[in-house]
C-alpha cells in the first residue's frame, strides 16, 4: 500500500479545548497532526475559533465525527453532511472518519450504540456511506467501535454475522476505508471473549490507512469500558505492533478525552507511539 493513500503521516493527538493553551506555538516535531470532532468546532467563534484556525494553518488535521449515526434507521441528515463538507473544505481537513454505530432515531441518543450484525444492516449502512461519500466528494473511514452487548431480538437471539465479518462486509459493499481502533479491538476481545489479535489480522489491510490508540477502564476482569481517560496499557501496545505488522506503519492518533495529565506526559505517550512505529519499520527493513 502506498504511503500516498494515507491522509497524514506520523503520530497525532486528539485536540481538546483543555489543551489549546498548552500546545507549542509552532510545530516542533513532537506532534505531526491533530484530530477533532467536527461537531465541537464547526460553529466555534471568538478566541477559541481563532486559535483553532491558527492551528489548522500550521498542522495537518483529521476529523472523527460523533453525530453522523451511519447505522441509524432514521433518514440520513443530508444538511448535516453538507455542513461537514464545508468544514472540511474550509480548513483543509485530510480525513473524515466516523463510528460504525448509531446515535439517533427520532432524536439524538447522546451515545454510540451498536448496530445489528446482519446482511440487511450491511446493505443499509453501505448505501448510506456511499451517499455520504458522494456529498463529501471524498472517501470516508469507519471505525470499529467498542460495544457492550450485541443487538438481538426474539427472532434473532444471536447476531446473524460475527463482528469481523460484518465490518468487512460493510467496508467492501460501501467501498470505504477502516479506521482501526486498536484499543476497541482489545476492549471488545475481553468483553466478548475473542482473540483481538486474530480480529485485527482479519481486517482488510488494504483499507486500513489510519489508527487510534487509547486507554480504558477495567470495571472487572471480564468487563472493560472504553473511556479514553487513562494511559495505554502494555497489551494494547502489543496489539499496535500487531496492527502495524498487518497493515504497515499507519498514522496513529492518541486519544485522551478527560483525566488529562500534564502535556509533557501526553507527549511522552505520543513519543511512545513513534517509537513503536520506528521499531516496526526498522524490523521490516531488515
C-alpha positions, 0 to 999 in steps of 0.5 A: 500500500502506498504511503500516498493513500494515507491522509497524514503521516506520523503520530497525532493527538486528539485536540481538546479545548483543555489543551489549546493553551498548552500546545507549542506555538509552532510545530516542533516535531513532537506532534505531526497532526491533530484530530477533532470532532467536527461537531465541537468546532464547526460553529466555534467563534471568538478566541477559541475559533481563532486559535483553532484556525491558527492551528489548522494553518500550521498542522495537518488535521483529521476529523472523527465525527460523533453525530453522523449515526451511519447505522441509524434507521432514521433518514440520513441528515443530508444538511448535516453532511453538507455542513461537514463538507464545508468544514472540511473544505474550509480548513483543509481537513485530510480525513473524515472518519466516523463510528460504525454505530448509531446515535439517533432515531427520532432524536439524538441518543447522546451515545454510540450504540451498536448496530445489528450484525446482519446482511440487511444492516450491511446493505443499509449502512453501505448505501448510506456511506456511499451517499455520504461519500458522494456529498463529501466528494471524498472517501470516508473511514469507519471505525470499529467501535467498542460495544457492550452487548450485541443487538438481538431480538426474539427472532434473532437471539444471536447476531446473524454475522460475527463482528469481523465479518460484518465490518468487512462486509460493510467496508467492501459493499460501501467501498470505504476505508477502516479506521482501526481502533486498536484499543476497541479491538482489545476492549471488545476481545475481553468483553466478548471473549475473542482473540483481538489479535486474530480480529485485527489480522482479519481486517482488510489491510488494504483499507486500513490507512489510519489508527487510534490508540487509547486507554480504558477502564477495567470495571472487572476482569471480564468487563472493560469500558472504553473511556479514553481517560487513562494511559495505554496499557502494555497489551494494547501496545502489543496489539499496535505492533500487531496492527502495524505488522498487518497493515504497515506503519499507519498514522496513529492518533492518541486519544485522551478525552478527560483525566488529562495529565500534564502535556509533557506526559501526553507527549511522552505517550505520543513519543511512545507511539513513534517509537513503536512505529520506528521499531516496526519499520526498522524490523521490516527493513531488515 
